[in-house]
């Protein structure tokens, strides 16, 4: 995940949650990773291994905090069958 701060930037926090689908409609958490940075422009990089077959999704939440306490929250989800 790459981000670009703005003049009042204070901090970027990233949460990544990996889930595996079961019974066609439910999702179980199988992995979670968090990272933070105070660099104005930055990049988060992390690898993990999926060893079982099935349908997985990764949910990304990037929270960017400004010096006045306001927060911008950006979310995205990707799915893939392993």
C-alpha positions as CSV (number, residue, x, y, z in Angstrom):
1,X,0.0,0.0,0.0
2,X,1.4,3.4,-1.0
3,X,0.1,6.7,0.4
4,X,0.9,10.3,-0.1
5,X,0.3,12.7,2.8
6,X,-0.8,16.3,2.8
7,X,0.3,19.5,4.6
8,X,-1.4,18.7,7.9
9,X,-0.4,15.0,7.8
10,X,0.5,13.4,11.2
11,X,0.3,9.6,10.8
12,X,-0.8,6.7,8.6
13,X,-2.1,3.4,10.1
14,X,-2.8,0.3,8.0
15,X,-4.7,-2.8,9.0
16,X,-4.8,-5.8,6.8
17,X,-7.1,-8.7,7.6
18,X,-7.1,-12.0,5.7
19,X,-10.1,-14.2,5.9
20,X,-11.0,-17.6,4.5
21,X,-14.6,-18.4,3.3
22,X,-16.4,-21.4,4.7
23,X,-20.0,-22.7,4.1
24,X,-20.1,-20.4,1.1
25,X,-21.3,-17.4,3.0
26,X,-19.2,-17.0,6.2
27,X,-15.6,-15.7,6.6
28,X,-13.1,-16.8,9.3
29,X,-10.1,-14.5,10.2
30,X,-6.9,-16.4,9.4
31,X,-4.3,-13.5,9.5
32,X,-4.0,-9.9,10.6
33,X,-1.2,-7.4,10.2
34,X,-0.9,-3.7,11.4
35,X,1.6,-1.1,10.6
36,X,2.0,2.7,11.2
37,X,4.2,5.5,9.8
38,X,4.8,9.1,10.4
39,X,6.5,9.7,7.1
40,X,4.7,12.2,4.9
41,X,4.8,9.9,1.9
42,X,5.3,6.2,2.4
43,X,4.7,2.6,1.5
44,X,3.7,-0.4,3.5
45,X,5.0,-3.8,2.3
46,X,4.3,-7.2,3.9
47,X,4.2,-10.8,2.7
48,X,2.4,-13.8,4.1
49,X,1.8,-17.4,2.8
50,X,-1.5,-19.2,2.3
51,X,-1.0,-22.9,2.6
52,X,-4.5,-24.2,2.3
53,X,-6.8,-24.1,-0.8
54,X,-10.1,-22.2,-0.7
55,X,-11.5,-18.7,-1.3
56,X,-9.7,-15.9,0.6
57,X,-10.2,-12.2,0.9
58,X,-8.0,-9.4,2.2
59,X,-9.6,-6.4,3.7
60,X,-7.4,-3.2,3.8
61,X,-8.1,-0.2,6.0
62,X,-5.8,2.8,5.7
63,X,-6.4,5.6,8.2
64,X,-4.6,8.9,7.6
65,X,-4.7,11.4,10.6
66,X,-4.2,15.1,10.3
67,X,-2.8,17.5,12.9
68,X,-6.3,18.7,13.8
69,X,-7.3,15.2,14.6
70,X,-9.4,14.6,11.5
71,X,-9.1,11.2,9.9
72,X,-9.5,10.0,6.3
73,X,-10.3,6.3,6.1
74,X,-9.8,4.4,2.9
75,X,-10.9,0.7,2.6
76,X,-10.5,-1.9,-0.1
77,X,-11.2,-5.6,-0.3
78,X,-9.8,-8.2,-2.8
79,X,-10.8,-11.8,-3.2
80,X,-8.9,-14.7,-4.7
81,X,-9.2,-18.5,-4.8
82,X,-6.1,-20.4,-3.9
